[in-house]
C-alpha cells in the first residue's frame, strides 16, 4: 500500500483497515473477481449487458 512502518504505527486499527479496503477496491481484490463470476448470461442480459 506504500506506507512506511512509522506511518502504520501512527494509524489506528480502524484507519489501517479502511486503507486496506480502499486499496483492495481500487486494485481488484480476489473477492471482487469471485462475485463478478456469479452473474449468469441471463442476468447480464436482464441488466442490459450484451455481446459476451
C-alpha positions as YAML, in Angstrom:
chain: A
units: angstrom
residues:
- id: 1
  name: UNK
  ca: [0.00, 0.00, 0.00]
- id: 2
  name: UNK
  ca: [3.00, 2.29, 0.20]
- id: 3
  name: UNK
  ca: [3.03, 3.21, 3.89]
- id: 4
  name: UNK
  ca: [6.21, 3.33, 5.90]
- id: 5
  name: UNK
  ca: [6.32, 1.37, 9.16]
- id: 6
  name: UNK
  ca: [6.23, 4.62, 11.16]
- id: 7
  name: UNK
  ca: [3.10, 5.78, 9.29]
- id: 8
  name: UNK
  ca: [1.39, 2.49, 10.07]
- id: 9
  name: UNK
  ca: [2.39, 2.78, 13.75]
- id: 10
  name: UNK
  ca: [0.63, 6.16, 13.92]
- id: 11
  name: UNK
  ca: [-2.64, 4.75, 12.48]
- id: 12
  name: UNK
  ca: [-5.47, 3.29, 14.47]
- id: 13
  name: UNK
  ca: [-6.59, -0.18, 13.52]
- id: 14
  name: UNK
  ca: [-9.75, 1.36, 12.01]
- id: 15
  name: UNK
  ca: [-7.70, 3.71, 9.81]
- id: 16
  name: UNK
  ca: [-5.46, 0.90, 8.60]
- id: 17
  name: UNK
  ca: [-8.41, -1.39, 7.78]
- id: 18
  name: UNK
  ca: [-10.12, 1.45, 5.87]
- id: 19
  name: UNK
  ca: [-6.94, 1.98, 3.85]
- id: 20
  name: UNK
  ca: [-6.72, -1.74, 3.16]
- id: 21
  name: UNK
  ca: [-10.34, -1.90, 2.00]
- id: 22
  name: UNK
  ca: [-9.84, 1.10, -0.28]
- id: 23
  name: UNK
  ca: [-6.65, -0.33, -1.73]
- id: 24
  name: UNK
  ca: [-8.36, -3.67, -2.41]
- id: 25
  name: UNK
  ca: [-11.32, -1.93, -4.06]
- id: 26
  name: UNK
  ca: [-9.02, 0.14, -6.28]
- id: 27
  name: UNK
  ca: [-6.83, -2.78, -7.29]
- id: 28
  name: UNK
  ca: [-9.46, -5.53, -7.63]
- id: 29
  name: UNK
  ca: [-9.30, -7.91, -4.75]
- id: 30
  name: UNK
  ca: [-9.95, -11.65, -5.18]
- id: 31
  name: UNK
  ca: [-13.37, -11.24, -3.54]
- id: 32
  name: UNK
  ca: [-14.42, -8.80, -6.31]
- id: 33
  name: UNK
  ca: [-13.41, -11.28, -9.02]
- id: 34
  name: UNK
  ca: [-15.37, -14.13, -7.43]
- id: 35
  name: UNK
  ca: [-18.54, -12.03, -7.12]
- id: 36
  name: UNK
  ca: [-18.27, -10.95, -10.76]
- id: 37
  name: UNK
  ca: [-18.25, -14.59, -11.86]
- id: 38
  name: UNK
  ca: [-21.59, -15.24, -10.14]
- id: 39
  name: UNK
  ca: [-23.58, -13.46, -12.87]
- id: 40
  name: UNK
  ca: [-25.26, -15.78, -15.34]
- id: 41
  name: UNK
  ca: [-25.64, -14.88, -19.01]
- id: 42
  name: UNK
  ca: [-29.37, -14.39, -18.45]
- id: 43
  name: UNK
  ca: [-28.89, -11.99, -15.54]
- id: 44
  name: UNK
  ca: [-26.37, -9.98, -17.60]
- id: 45
  name: UNK
  ca: [-28.91, -9.70, -20.43]
- id: 46
  name: UNK
  ca: [-31.56, -8.53, -17.96]
- id: 47
  name: UNK
  ca: [-29.42, -5.58, -16.89]
- id: 48
  name: UNK
  ca: [-28.59, -4.66, -20.48]
- id: 49
  name: UNK
  ca: [-25.15, -6.18, -20.98]
- id: 50
  name: UNK
  ca: [-24.85, -7.91, -24.33]
- id: 51
  name: UNK
  ca: [-22.16, -9.22, -26.64]
- id: 52
  name: UNK
  ca: [-20.35, -11.66, -24.38]
...
